Amino acid sequence: MKTVAVLSVQRVSKVIKNKRIIDDVSFEVFPGEVFGFLGPNGAGKTTTIRMIVGLISITEGDIYIKGNHISKEFEKAIAHTGAIVENPEMYSYLSGLENLRQYARMVDGVGETRINEVVELVGLKDRIKEKVKTYSLGMRQRLGIAQALLHSPSLLILDEPTNGLDPAGIREIREYLRHLAHKEGLAILVSSHLLSEMELMCDRIGIIQGGKMIDIKTISDFVNEEELQPYLIDAKPIEKALTVLKESFSQLTSKIENEHVQITATREDIPLITRELVQNGVQIYLIVRKTTTLEDKFLQVTGGQKL
């Protein structure tokens, strides 16, 4: 049986002052996955998120959360949603625990047991009774996530959750999000302009640019979808290796790069290439596929426009 999407964005557009800010965007987020919403600043990520959580109206299209329309059934839809849009706001003069108790008052059925559960889940048990003003940025983000999880939502939405964090804090947030998705079964939507982080954090990714969704794929499909892949060959003598490849495999692109021979080939070509080089007196020390990063793919998809 096919898994039902927790979040379904269907052909959504937003027009502000006669300008189409978001143009026919569609995507889904399923239970147990981290979906990355990737694009440069100004691409439309936050505007789309604001429509998803009902902060601004939808010009065209539909958004459903757990089957409930965000505009027509707002209370039912938002009851399944936890979100941090931009930065989590806390009472800095209160402790983390006191902050969570204040938020719990707004939701029926959230008691001390649930508060303790989310504190444990985000790893703040040892610091939760300290004042928020003593927290690092990473700890504040974790407290914000705890607050968003208090009412046991099915969907967690985080807008640029690693902004301003140091590498250790970024890693912490990444690990917590993957744990929440894969172990707790949450559907998580994360927006970011950090390519390297999205590659490590997400299961699938959607690239948005100029208000349009350009492509949606799994991370592995994004970086490995092409049959031809670049391979690096550590061979001696290197000039002779290049000559042999150009003569015997003229249909493939080969060149010298950083004291290696690089050839763009299929996996099935590699044994043939190896045999040809060896038969021509070339010594081979290593052949490895050159990893295509999400950044490489992003530049291809967007025509070379950087984040």
C-alpha positions in Angstrom: 0.0 0.0 0.0 1.4 3.4 -1.0 2.2 5.7 1.9 -0.1 8.8 2.1 1.7 12.2 2.1 1.5 14.2 5.3 2.0 17.4 3.3 0.6 17.9 -0.2 1.3 21.2 -2.1 -0.6 21.2 -5.3 0.1 23.8 -8.0 0.4 26.6 -5.6 1.0 30.2 -6.7 1.3 33.5 -4.9 0.8 36.9 -6.5 1.8 40.1 -4.6 1.3 43.5 -6.2 0.8 41.9 -9.6 4.1 40.0 -9.3 4.0 36.2 -9.3 6.3 35.4 -6.4 5.5 31.6 -6.4 4.6 30.0 -9.7 2.8 26.6 -9.9 4.8 24.8 -7.1 3.9 21.2 -6.3 5.5 18.7 -4.0 4.7 16.2 -1.2 6.4 15.2 2.1 5.9 11.7 3.4 6.1 10.2 6.9 9.7 9.3 8.0 11.5 11.5 5.5 13.4 14.8 5.6 12.5 16.8 2.5 14.9 19.6 1.6 13.6 22.8 0.1 16.7 24.2 -1.5 17.2 27.5 -3.2 19.0 30.8 -3.1 17.8 33.6 -0.9 14.8 35.2 -2.5 13.8 32.0 -4.4 10.5 31.7 -2.6 11.2 29.2 0.2 9.9 31.3 3.1 6.9 32.6 1.1 5.9 29.0 0.3 6.3 28.0 4.0 4.2 30.9 5.1 1.4 29.7 2.8 1.8 26.1 4.1 1.3 27.2 7.8 -1.4 29.7 6.9 0.5 32.9 7.7 -0.3 34.3 4.2 -3.1 33.4 1.7 -2.8 31.2 -1.4 -3.5 32.9 -4.7 -3.9 29.7 -6.7 -3.7 26.0 -5.8 -4.2 23.9 -2.7 -2.3 22.8 0.3 -3.3 19.8 2.4 -1.9 18.6 5.7 -3.1 15.2 6.8 -5.8 15.6 4.2 -7.1 18.9 5.7 -7.1 22.0 3.5 -4.9 24.7 5.1 -7.4 27.5 4.1 -10.7 25.7 4.4 -9.9 23.6 7.5 -7.2 25.6 9.1 -7.6 24.4 12.7 -7.6 20.8 11.7 -4.6 21.2 9.4 -2.5 23.2 11.7 -3.2 20.9 14.6 -0.9 18.4 12.8 1.9 20.9 12.2 4.8 22.1 14.2 6.9 24.9 12.7 9.7 27.4 13.1 9.6 30.1 10.5 12.9 32.0 10.5 14.1 32.2 14.2 12.5 30.6 17.3 11.5 33.3 19.8 11.9 32.5 23.5 11.6 34.3 26.8 15.3 34.7 27.6 14.7 35.5 31.2 12.9 32.2 31.8 14.4 28.7 31.8 14.0 26.4 28.9 11.5 24.4 31.0 9.5 27.5 31.9 9.3 28.4 28.2 8.0 25.0 27.3 5.4 25.2 30.1 4.1 28.5 28.7 3.7 27.0 25.2 2.0 23.9 26.7 -0.7 26.1 28.1 -1.8 26.9 24.6 -2.5 23.3 23.7 -4.9 20.9 25.3 -3.6 17.7 26.6 0.1 18.7 26.9 1.3 18.0 30.4 4.6 17.5 32.2 5.0 14.0 30.8 5.0 15.2 27.2 7.3 18.1 28.1 9.8 15.7 29.6 9.6 13.5 26.5 10.4 16.3 24.0 13.2 17.6 26.3 14.7 14.1 26.2 14.2 13.8 22.5 16.1 17.0 21.6 18.9 16.4 24.2 18.3 19.3 26.6 17.7 17.3 29.7 20.8 18.5 31.5 20.3 22.2 30.7 16.5 22.6 30.5 16.3 24.3 34.0 18.8 27.0 33.0 17.8 30.4 31.7 17.5 30.6 27.9 19.8 33.6 27.9 22.7 31.3 28.8 21.9 29.0 25.8 24.0 28.7 22.7 22.4 29.2 19.3 22.3 25.5 18.8 20.6 25.0 22.2 18.0 27.6 21.3 17.3 25.9 18.0 16.8 22.6 19.9 14.5 24.3 22.4 12.5 25.7 19.4 12.2 22.3 17.9 11.0 21.0 21.3 8.4 23.7 21.4 7.3 22.7 17.9 7.0 19.1 18.9 5.0 19.6 22.1 1.6 18.8 20.6 3.0 15.6 18.8 2.6 16.9 15.2 2.8 14.7 12.1 4.6 17.5 10.1 7.6 19.5 11.3 8.6 22.6 9.2 11.9 24.4 9.8 12.9 27.5 7.8 16.7 27.7 7.7 17.2 25.9 11.0 21.1 26.0 10.8 21.4 29.7 10.2 24.1 31.3 12.5 25.2 27.9 13.9 28.8 26.8 14.1 29.8 23.4 12.5 29.1 21.5 15.8 25.7 23.1 16.2 24.8 22.3 12.5 25.8 18.7 13.0 23.7 18.5 16.2 20.5 19.8 14.5 21.1 17.6 11.4 21.4 14.5 13.6 18.3 15.4 15.6 16.2 15.9 12.5 17.3 12.6 10.9 16.5 10.9 14.2 13.0 12.5 14.4 12.2 11.5 10.8 13.7 8.0 10.7 13.0 6.9 14.3 9.9 8.8 15.2 8.2 8.8 11.8 7.8 12.5 11.4 7.5 14.2 8.0 10.0 17.0 8.0 10.3 19.9 5.6 13.6 21.9 5.9 14.4 24.9 3.8 18.0 26.0 3.3 20.5 27.5 1.0 23.4 25.4 2.4 24.1 22.7 -0.3 26.5 20.6 1.8 24.0 20.4 4.7 21.1 19.4 2.6 23.2 16.6 1.0 23.9 15.2 4.5 20.5 15.9 6.1 17.8 15.1 3.5 16.3 12.0 1.9 14.8 14.0 -1.0 15.3 17.5 -2.3 13.4 20.0 -4.3 15.2 22.9 -6.0 13.3 26.1 -6.2 14.5 29.1 -8.2 12.6 32.3 -9.1 9.5 31.0 -7.5 9.4 27.8 -9.7 10.2 24.2 -8.6 12.9 23.1 -11.0 13.3 19.5 -10.0 12.6 17.0 -7.2 14.6 13.8 -6.6 16.3 11.7 -3.9 19.8 12.9 -3.0 21.4 9.8 -4.7 19.3 10.3 -7.9 20.3 13.9 -8.0 24.0 13.2 -7.9 24.1 9.9 -9.7 21.4 10.0 -12.3 23.6 10.1 -15.4 25.0 6.9 -16.9 28.3 8.5 -17.8 30.3 9.4 -14.7 33.8 10.9 -14.3 36.5 8.4 -13.2 40.0 9.4 -11.9 42.9 7.1 -12.9 46.2 7.2 -11.0 48.5 5.9 -13.8 52.2 6.1 -14.8 53.4 7.4 -17.2 50.4 9.8 -17.2 51.0 11.3 -20.6 51.1 7.8 -22.2 47.9 6.8 -20.4 46.1 9.9 -21.8 47.4 9.1 -25.3 46.1 5.5 -25.1 42.7 6.6 -23.9 42.3 9.2 -26.6 43.3 6.8 -29.3 41.4 3.7 -28.1 38.3 5.5 -26.6 38.0 8.5 -28.7 34.2 8.6 -28.1 34.9 9.3 -24.4 36.1 12.5 -22.9 39.5 12.3 -21.2 42.0 14.8 -19.8 44.7 15.3 -17.2 43.4 16.7 -13.9 45.5 17.1 -10.7 48.1 14.5 -11.7 45.4 12.0 -12.6 43.8 11.0 -15.9 40.1 11.8 -15.8 37.8 10.0 -18.2 34.0 10.2 -18.4 32.7 6.7 -18.9 30.1 4.1 -17.9 30.8 1.5 -15.2 30.9 -1.2 -17.9 33.7 0.7 -19.7 36.1 0.5 -16.8 37.4 -3.2 -17.3 38.0 -2.4 -21.0 39.8 0.8 -20.2 41.9 -1.0 -17.5 42.9 -3.8 -19.9 43.8 -1.4 -22.7 46.1 0.6 -20.5 47.8 -2.4 -19.0 48.4 -4.0 -22.5 50.1 -0.7 -23.6 52.5 -0.7 -20.7 50.8 1.8 -18.4 51.0 1.0 -14.7 47.7 1.6 -12.8 47.6 2.3 -9.1 44.0 3.4 -8.6 40.8 3.9 -10.4 38.0 5.7 -8.6 34.7 7.3 -9.6 34.8 11.0 -9.0 31.9 11.9 -6.6 29.4 14.3 -8.0 28.2 16.6 -5.2 24.8 18.2 -4.8 26.5 21.5 -5.5 27.7 20.2 -8.9 24.2 19.0 -9.7 22.6 22.2 -8.5 24.8 24.2 -10.9 23.9 21.9 -13.7 20.1 22.1 -13.0 20.1 25.9 -12.6 22.3 26.7 -15.5 25.3 27.6 -13.4 23.6 30.0 -11.1 25.1 29.9 -7.7 23.4 30.1 -4.3 
